[in-house]
């Protein structure tokens, strides 16, 4: 069966007009807001895609969107030929401006959705004609694909954690209805003397489920915010309500269950309120599991620009939706996403803490601490990270240990037993012991 010819839905004039309008001096904030919700694939013309990438690069370094800045960025990205040189850039920027760029962006994204649906429909038809795969598996696969198309452009607003203070003082808030590169961000005795969250390079926190990697991230996020960092906490594992409860538990020493159940006291709510100034520096988003990395990256970029975010926590890497190219294995696809995370961290000059799972093998080797080769999905995070912390448990889960598996800025001879309270999400101290 031959493929039926069809013209991909597109609005080239809308693409050109949008870029022309947003790349006018003084439109940087509007541009970042809209560009952050677009991806390259939204543009059908190669020159428009290249100009989109260049504009994002200019905005990342807080540059001004003009022809010279765009030319320099295109040259840096190797796309000057694609955009037809400086002349091509000027031609696009001198195009007709429009009064409603948000509408244009919606038109462009709608066209892409139509293209995606056509391609999915063709693929589904061919698979069904060939009787390829179990029908139930095919249905599940395409249902997931349709959900992704429907949700890709949905906007999520980050929420300032200081809201939990007001919520706590007025009733049950949790029911389901400066740079970070400073010492002291982990809050664990001598770990803070030799390790910190760097700027421009990722940090990894790796562990098996339930060992405490989210708790350590919460503790680090708050301590960083207390030092002036503007923090974005991306939680794909916990709902916004459960994440709020984790922070409240850490700050008050009161079990997260108390906050989730709404059984906290007036005094406990007031105790939480003492931290409102620091909580103003933390914002949270709770995207769906499987959110494609380009969509998540856009939301992170938007927060960087609108809220001066300089420290991002991602919980966790395995929940990022990874699109695999034809004949591409999952390890390579995951490595490609990690490379993009690393590039964002470097280009935006932010700190970024990525939580990762360890493989099951990491818990099946007696008392030996985990190694970098035991990261789930891919070993690329280990290669890209400047600092990698690993949490693991011994004695049937009664002991929690932290080790430094990698540290470009210092020592790696660190492997310590720590005091960890799961109820309050607190790592409190190094446990002193003798061999």
Backbone torsions as a table, in degrees:
resi	resn	phi	psi	omega
1	UNK	NA	132.5	-179.1
2	UNK	-93.7	150.4	179.3
3	UNK	-74.7	134.3	178.6
4	UNK	-73.7	133.9	177.8
5	UNK	-70.0	140.5	177.0
6	UNK	-155.9	150.5	179.1
7	UNK	-92.1	120.0	-178.1
8	UNK	-59.2	130.9	176.6
9	UNK	-58.4	131.6	-179.7
10	UNK	-162.1	157.3	173.9
11	UNK	-133.5	88.7	-175.5
12	UNK	-64.3	-37.3	178.8
13	UNK	-63.2	-39.6	178.6
14	UNK	-65.2	-41.0	177.8
15	UNK	-59.6	-48.8	-177.9
16	UNK	-64.0	-44.7	-178.8
17	UNK	-64.6	-38.7	179.8
18	UNK	-64.1	-47.6	179.3
19	UNK	-62.5	-43.0	-179.9
20	UNK	-60.0	-44.0	-177.7
21	UNK	-68.3	-46.8	-174.4
22	UNK	-74.6	-21.9	-179.7
23	UNK	-92.1	19.4	173.5
24	UNK	-86.6	141.1	179.2
25	UNK	-52.4	135.2	179.8
26	UNK	95.3	-8.6	-178.5
27	UNK	-100.8	17.1	-173.5
28	UNK	-59.6	-42.8	-177.8
29	UNK	-65.8	-46.4	177.0
30	UNK	-61.0	-41.6	179.7
31	UNK	-61.4	-45.2	-178.1
32	UNK	-65.2	-39.6	179.3
33	UNK	-60.5	-47.2	-177.8
34	UNK	-78.4	-44.8	180.0
35	UNK	-60.1	-32.5	-177.9
36	UNK	-68.1	-13.9	177.7
37	UNK	-108.2	10.2	174.2
38	UNK	-113.7	154.7	172.7
39	UNK	-123.8	165.4	-176.5
40	UNK	-54.9	-38.5	-176.0
41	UNK	-66.8	-12.6	175.7
42	UNK	-68.2	-24.0	-179.5
43	UNK	-98.5	133.5	-176.4
44	UNK	-93.8	-24.2	-179.0
45	UNK	-88.9	126.2	-178.6
46	UNK	-52.7	-39.1	179.1
47	UNK	-64.8	-36.8	178.9
48	UNK	-68.5	-38.2	176.1
49	UNK	-62.0	-43.1	-179.4
50	UNK	-64.8	-40.5	178.4
51	UNK	-68.0	-34.3	174.9
52	UNK	-61.0	-49.1	179.0
53	UNK	-59.8	-42.2	-179.6
54	UNK	-64.9	-42.7	179.6
55	UNK	-61.5	-41.6	178.0
56	UNK	-64.7	-37.2	176.8
57	UNK	-64.5	-41.2	177.5
58	UNK	-63.6	-43.9	-179.7
59	UNK	-66.3	-34.7	179.2
60	UNK	-59.5	-34.7	179.7
61	UNK	-99.8	17.6	177.0
62	UNK	60.0	33.8	177.2
63	UNK	-84.3	172.9	-179.9
64	UNK	-95.8	134.4	-178.2
65	UNK	-78.6	91.2	174.4
66	UNK	-137.9	174.5	-173.2
67	UNK	-62.5	-38.2	-178.5
68	UNK	-68.8	-43.1	178.1
69	UNK	-63.7	-40.8	179.6
70	UNK	-67.3	-39.0	177.1
71	UNK	-60.7	-46.0	-179.9
72	UNK	-61.9	-40.2	-179.6
73	UNK	-70.6	-40.7	176.4
74	UNK	-61.7	-41.2	177.1
75	UNK	-61.0	-43.1	178.9
76	UNK	-63.1	-38.7	-178.0
77	UNK	-87.0	-3.4	179.0
78	UNK	74.1	29.3	-176.0
79	UNK	-117.7	15.7	-179.3
80	UNK	-61.8	-38.3	178.8
81	UNK	-65.4	-40.6	-178.9
82	UNK	-60.3	-39.2	-178.1
83	UNK	-89.2	5.7	-178.8
84	UNK	65.9	38.4	174.5
85	UNK	67.2	-166.0	-178.1
86	UNK	-61.4	-35.4	179.4
87	UNK	-61.2	-42.6	179.3
88	UNK	-64.7	-38.5	178.1
89	UNK	-62.9	-46.7	-179.8
90	UNK	-61.3	-40.9	-179.8
91	UNK	-60.2	-41.9	178.7
92	UNK	-67.9	-45.1	-177.0
93	UNK	-68.4	-23.6	178.4
94	UNK	-90.5	8.0	177.6
95	UNK	-70.4	174.9	-178.0
96	UNK	-63.7	133.2	173.8
97	UNK	-87.8	157.0	179.6
98	UNK	-127.9	162.3	-176.3
99	UNK	-90.4	-12.6	-174.7
100	UNK	-132.6	78.0	-178.7
101	UNK	-63.7	-29.6	178.7
102	UNK	-62.3	-39.7	177.8
103	UNK	-64.6	-43.0	178.6
104	UNK	-60.5	-43.8	178.8
105	UNK	-60.3	-39.7	178.4
106	UNK	-64.7	-40.6	177.4
107	UNK	-60.6	-46.5	-178.4
108	UNK	-62.3	-44.4	-179.7
109	UNK	-67.7	-36.0	177.5
110	UNK	-63.3	-41.9	177.6
111	UNK	-59.6	-41.8	179.4
112	UNK	-65.6	-40.0	177.6
113	UNK	-58.4	-41.5	178.0
114	UNK	-62.3	-41.8	178.6
115	UNK	-61.9	-43.8	179.8
116	UNK	-62.3	-43.2	-178.4
117	UNK	-65.9	-38.3	177.6
118	UNK	-62.6	-46.8	179.8
119	UNK	-63.2	-42.0	177.8
120	UNK	-63.4	-40.6	179.2
121	UNK	-63.3	-42.4	177.9
122	UNK	-62.9	-43.6	-180.0
123	UNK	-63.6	-42.1	178.9
124	UNK	-63.1	-43.5	180.0
125	UNK	-60.4	-46.5	-178.4
126	UNK	-65.5	-39.7	179.8
127	UNK	-66.6	-38.1	-179.7
128	UNK	-71.8	-39.8	177.5
129	UNK	-62.3	-39.1	179.6
130	UNK	-81.3	-3.1	-176.5
131	UNK	52.3	45.6	-176.9
132	UNK	-90.4	117.5	175.9
133	UNK	85.3	162.7	176.4
134	UNK	-68.2	131.0	-177.4
135	UNK	-55.3	-39.4	179.9
136	UNK	-63.9	-38.5	177.5
137	UNK	-66.7	-40.0	178.6
138	UNK	-63.0	-44.1	178.5
139	UNK	-59.8	-45.1	-179.5
140	UNK	-62.7	-42.8	-179.1
141	UNK	-62.2	-46.6	-176.8
142	UNK	-76.6	-26.8	173.6
143	UNK	-64.0	-42.4	177.1
144	UNK	-63.3	-40.1	178.6
145	UNK	-64.4	-41.2	177.8
146	UNK	-64.7	-39.6	178.2
147	UNK	-63.2	-37.4	179.1
148	UNK	-66.0	-42.8	178.1
149	UNK	-62.1	-40.2	-177.7
150	UNK	-69.2	-33.2	-171.5
151	UNK	-101.1	-9.8	-170.8
152	UNK	-59.4	-36.9	-175.1
153	UNK	-97.5	5.6	179.3
154	UNK	-69.3	138.2	-178.2
155	UNK	-94.3	134.7	175.1
156	UNK	-116.7	130.1	177.3
157	UNK	-93.7	130.2	175.0
158	UNK	-68.3	152.1	-174.9
159	UNK	-116.0	126.5	176.3
160	UNK	-69.7	130.8	-176.4
161	UNK	-66.7	-18.4	178.1
162	UNK	-61.2	-17.1	178.0
163	UNK	-61.1	-26.4	-177.7
164	UNK	-67.9	-24.5	176.4
165	UNK	-64.9	-50.9	179.8
166	UNK	-62.8	-42.9	-179.7
167	UNK	-61.9	-43.8	-178.2
168	UNK	-64.1	-36.0	-178.3
169	UNK	-78.1	-13.6	-178.3
170	UNK	-117.5	9.9	179.1
171	UNK	136.9	-171.9	-174.0
172	UNK	-72.6	111.1	-174.1
173	UNK	-94.8	-8.6	-167.0
174	UNK	-109.7	-7.0	-177.2
175	UNK	-64.2	151.0	-175.1
176	UNK	-65.9	-22.9	174.1
177	UNK	-62.4	NA	NA
178	UNK	NA	146.7	-174.1
179	UNK	-81.0	155.6	180.0
180	UNK	-84.0	-10.5	-175.3
181	UNK	-76.5	67.9	179.2
182	UNK	-132.7	150.4	175.6
183	UNK	-69.3	153.2	175.1
184	UNK	93.7	6.7	-173.8
185	UNK	-79.6	-17.6	-178.4
186	UNK	-91.0	-25.7	177.0
187	UNK	73.1	25.8	-178.5
188	UNK	-125.8	96.5	173.7
189	UNK	23.5	-121.2	-171.1
190	UNK	-75.2	-7.4	172.9
191	UNK	-60.3	-39.6	-179.7
192	UNK	-69.2	-13.0	178.7
193	UNK	-81.7	-19.2	-174.2
194	UNK	-127.5	-3.8	-177.4
195	UNK	-139.7	143.9	175.6
196	UNK	-149.5	165.6	178.7
197	UNK	-83.7	114.7	-176.7
198	UNK	-78.8	161.8	173.5
199	UNK	-96.1	134.2	175.7
200	UNK	88.4	-3.2	178.2
201	UNK	-140.6	142.7	-178.2
202	UNK	-71.4	154.8	169.7
203	UNK	-116.4	138.5	177.9
204	UNK	-111.3	140.6	167.4
205	UNK	-122.2	115.1	-173.3
206	UNK	-119.9	141.4	178.9
207	UNK	-169.3	166.0	169.5
208	UNK	-76.3	162.6	179.8
209	UNK	-57.5	140.0	173.9
210	UNK	80.8	6.8	-176.7
211	UNK	-89.9	-23.3	175.8
212	UNK	126.2	15.9	-178.0
213	UNK	-67.1	-38.3	177.3
214	UNK	-65.9	-40.0	179.0
215	UNK	-60.9	-43.2	178.3
216	UNK	-65.4	-36.7	177.6
217	UNK	-65.2	-42.8	177.7
218	UNK	-60.5	-46.5	179.8
219	UNK	-61.3	-43.2	-179.4
220	UNK	-68.1	-38.2	179.4
221	UNK	-62.3	-46.2	-179.2
222	UNK	-66.4	-45.0	-178.4
223	UNK	-64.1	-37.4	176.9
224	UNK	-64.7	-44.3	179.1
225	UNK	-62.3	-35.8	179.2
226	UNK	-66.4	-20.3	177.5
227	UNK	-94.0	2.5	175.9
228	UNK	108.4	-3.9	178.7
229	UNK	-67.8	144.2	172.3
230	UNK	-94.9	111.5	-167.3
231	UNK	-108.1	138.3	168.4
232	UNK	-118.3	123.3	179.4
233	UNK	-110.3	112.8	-179.5
234	UNK	-99.0	113.7	-177.6
235	UNK	-117.1	107.4	175.8
236	UNK	-95.2	-9.6	-179.6
237	UNK	-93.7	-42.0	-178.1
238	UNK	-104.4	146.1	171.7
239	UNK	-68.3	163.6	178.3
240	UNK	-57.1	-39.6	-179.1
241	UNK	-64.4	-44.0	-179.4
242	UNK	-69.4	-34.8	176.8
243	UNK	-66.2	-42.5	175.8
244	UNK	-58.1	-42.4	180.0
245	UNK	-63.2	-37.2	177.2
246	UNK	-61.8	-46.5	178.7
247	UNK	-63.5	-43.7	179.8
248	UNK	-61.8	-40.0	178.5
249	UNK	-63.4	-44.2	179.8
250	UNK	-62.4	-42.8	-174.1
251	UNK	-74.2	-31.1	-174.1
252	UNK	-105.9	-16.3	-173.6
253	UNK	75.4	12.0	179.2
254	UNK	-103.4	134.2	-175.5
255	UNK	-49.2	141.4	176.9
256	UNK	-58.5	-32.2	179.1
257	UNK	-61.4	-35.9	178.5
258	UNK	-61.2	-41.8	-179.8
259	UNK	-71.2	-38.2	177.8
260	UNK	-67.4	-37.5	-179.4
261	UNK	-78.5	-16.2	-178.2
262	UNK	76.1	24.6	-177.6
263	UNK	-100.4	14.0	178.9
264	UNK	-71.5	158.6	-177.8
265	UNK	-94.6	170.4	176.7
266	UNK	-61.8	-40.3	178.7
267	UNK	-64.1	-38.5	178.6
268	UNK	-66.8	-38.2	176.0
269	UNK	-63.4	-39.9	178.0
270	UNK	-67.5	-33.3	176.4
271	UNK	-63.3	-40.8	176.2
272	UNK	-63.4	-37.8	-177.3
273	UNK	-63.8	-22.7	178.8
274	UNK	-63.7	-18.8	-176.9
275	UNK	-103.7	14.3	-174.2
276	UNK	-58.9	-39.9	-177.7
277	UNK	-61.1	-41.8	177.6
278	UNK	-69.5	-40.5	-179.4
279	UNK	-64.2	-23.9	174.1
280	UNK	-60.2	-23.0	-178.3
281	UNK	-89.7	2.1	-178.4
282	UNK	-120.2	129.2	174.1
283	UNK	-120.7	150.3	-178.1
284	UNK	-131.1	146.0	167.9
285	UNK	-133.0	149.5	-178.9
286	UNK	-129.6	74.7	-179.0
287	UNK	-68.3	162.8	176.5
288	UNK	-65.2	146.5	172.2
289	UNK	-60.8	138.3	-178.2
290	UNK	89.2	6.8	177.4
291	UNK	-59.0	128.8	-179.1
292	UNK	-61.3	143.4	-177.7
293	UNK	-57.4	-43.1	179.4
294	UNK	-56.7	-36.5	178.8
295	UNK	-69.5	-44.9	178.9
296	UNK	-64.6	-40.7	178.3
297	UNK	-59.7	-40.9	179.1
298	UNK	-61.7	-40.8	179.8
299	UNK	-67.5	-38.2	177.2
300	UNK	-64.8	-45.5	179.1
301	UNK	-58.9	-41.5	-179.9
302	UNK	-62.2	-41.6	177.7
303	UNK	-66.7	-38.2	176.8
304	UNK	-58.3	-43.4	-176.2
305	UNK	-76.1	-45.3	-173.3
306	UNK	-79.7	-30.7	-173.6
307	UNK	-120.2	10.9	178.9
308	UNK	55.6	35.5	179.4
309	UNK	-60.2	132.2	175.1
310	UNK	-127.7	6.8	175.4
311	UNK	-146.8	124.1	-177.7
312	UNK	-122.4	133.9	172.2
313	UNK	-110.6	131.3	177.1
314	UNK	-117.4	117.2	-177.3
315	UNK	-122.9	97.7	-1.9
316	UNK	-139.9	176.5	-171.5
317	UNK	-56.9	-39.4	-176.2
318	UNK	-66.1	-15.5	179.7
319	UNK	-94.1	-1.6	175.6
320	UNK	-74.8	130.6	177.8
321	UNK	-70.7	125.5	-176.4
322	UNK	-117.6	116.9	178.7
323	UNK	-85.4	123.7	-178.8
324	UNK	-95.9	129.2	174.0
325	UNK	-72.5	163.7	179.2
326	UNK	-57.4	132.5	178.4
327	UNK	64.8	19.3	179.4
328	UNK	-103.2	126.5	179.6
329	UNK	-78.9	165.0	-173.9
330	UNK	-65.2	-36.3	180.0
331	UNK	-60.9	-42.4	179.6
332	UNK	-67.8	-40.7	179.8
333	UNK	-63.6	-42.7	178.5
334	UNK	-63.9	-38.9	178.4
335	UNK	-63.5	-36.7	179.3
336	UNK	-64.9	-40.4	178.0
337	UNK	-66.7	-42.4	179.0
338	UNK	-63.2	-37.7	177.2
339	UNK	-62.4	-38.0	177.9
340	UNK	-67.8	-39.3	176.1
341	UNK	-60.9	-43.9	179.9
342	UNK	-63.3	-41.2	179.0
343	UNK	-64.0	-41.6	177.7
344	UNK	-61.4	-45.1	179.8
345	UNK	-58.7	-43.8	-178.6
346	UNK	-71.3	-48.2	-175.1
347	UNK	-67.9	-38.5	179.9
348	UNK	-85.1	-9.7	-178.6
349	UNK	53.6	58.2	177.7
350	UNK	-123.8	163.6	167.6
351	UNK	-87.2	143.6	-179.8
352	UNK	-143.0	124.3	178.8
353	UNK	-110.2	117.8	-177.8
354	UNK	-110.0	123.7	177.5
355	UNK	-87.8	137.7	-176.4
356	UNK	-133.8	154.2	173.9
357	UNK	-88.7	149.4	167.7
358	UNK	-95.9	154.0	177.8
359	UNK	-70.2	162.8	177.6
360	UNK	-61.6	-28.1	-179.8
361	UNK	-60.5	-26.0	-178.0
362	UNK	-66.1	-18.4	-179.8
363	UNK	-104.6	4.2	-175.1
364	UNK	-114.9	28.5	-176.3
365	UNK	-127.7	37.8	177.9
366	UNK	65.7	-131.2	-174.0
367	UNK	-93.9	2.2	-177.2
368	UNK	-71.8	134.2	-179.8
369	UNK	-72.2	155.4	-178.6
370	UNK	-64.8	159.6	178.3
371	UNK	-121.6	168.4	-179.3
372	UNK	-63.2	-23.9	-179.7
373	UNK	-75.4	-6.1	-176.1
374	UNK	-103.6	17.4	171.4
375	UNK	-72.0	136.6	178.7
376	UNK	-72.9	158.4	175.4
377	UNK	76.5	-57.0	-176.0
378	UNK	-164.1	156.8	175.7
379	UNK	-92.8	2.1	-178.9
380	UNK	-60.7	-41.3	176.7
381	UNK	-54.5	-37.3	-179.8
382	UNK	-65.1	-35.6	-179.1
383	UNK	-75.1	-34.3	-176.1
384	UNK	-83.8	-26.9	-173.4
385	UNK	-72.8	144.5	173.4
386	UNK	-85.7	-29.1	-179.8
387	UNK	-137.9	131.0	176.5
388	UNK	-128.8	118.5	174.8
389	UNK	-104.7	139.7	178.2
390	UNK	-124.3	130.9	176.8
391	UNK	-106.5	138.5	177.3
392	UNK	-152.8	163.5	-176.2
393	UNK	-123.2	147.2	176.5
394	UNK	-126.8	173.1	178.3
395	UNK	53.7	51.8	177.0
396	UNK	56.8	37.1	174.9
397	UNK	86.1	6.0	-178.4
398	UNK	-87.9	-13.5	178.7
399	UNK	-123.0	132.9	176.1
400	UNK	-112.3	129.0	-178.6
401	UNK	-118.6	151.5	173.2
402	UNK	-126.7	132.2	176.7
403	UNK	-128.6	152.9	172.3
404	UNK	-97.0	111.3	-179.5
405	UNK	-87.5	-23.5	-179.8
406	UNK	-156.4	139.5	179.5
407	UNK	-156.8	98.3	-178.5
408	UNK	-66.8	-21.5	-175.6
409	UNK	-102.0	5.6	-178.2
410	UNK	-179.9	-150.2	-171.6
411	UNK	-74.6	154.5	173.7
412	UNK	-122.2	2.8	-179.7
413	UNK	-84.9	58.0	-176.6
414	UNK	-129.8	119.8	179.7
415	UNK	-154.8	96.7	-168.1
416	UNK	-128.4	145.2	171.8
417	UNK	-79.4	129.6	-175.8
418	UNK	-121.3	158.5	174.5
419	UNK	-89.5	118.9	-177.3
420	UNK	-130.4	127.3	176.1
421	UNK	-110.6	107.8	-178.3
422	UNK	-66.3	-30.5	-178.1
423	UNK	-64.7	-37.2	-177.9
424	UNK	-109.7	5.8	177.6
425	UNK	58.2	38.7	-176.9
426	UNK	-118.2	127.0	163.4
427	UNK	-94.9	116.3	-169.3
428	UNK	-103.4	-36.5	-174.0
429	UNK	-165.6	166.8	170.5
430	UNK	-81.8	132.2	175.7
431	UNK	-84.0	119.5	179.2
432	UNK	-79.6	134.0	-177.2
433	UNK	-150.0	166.6	176.4
434	UNK	-121.1	144.7	-180.0
435	UNK	-68.7	NA	NA
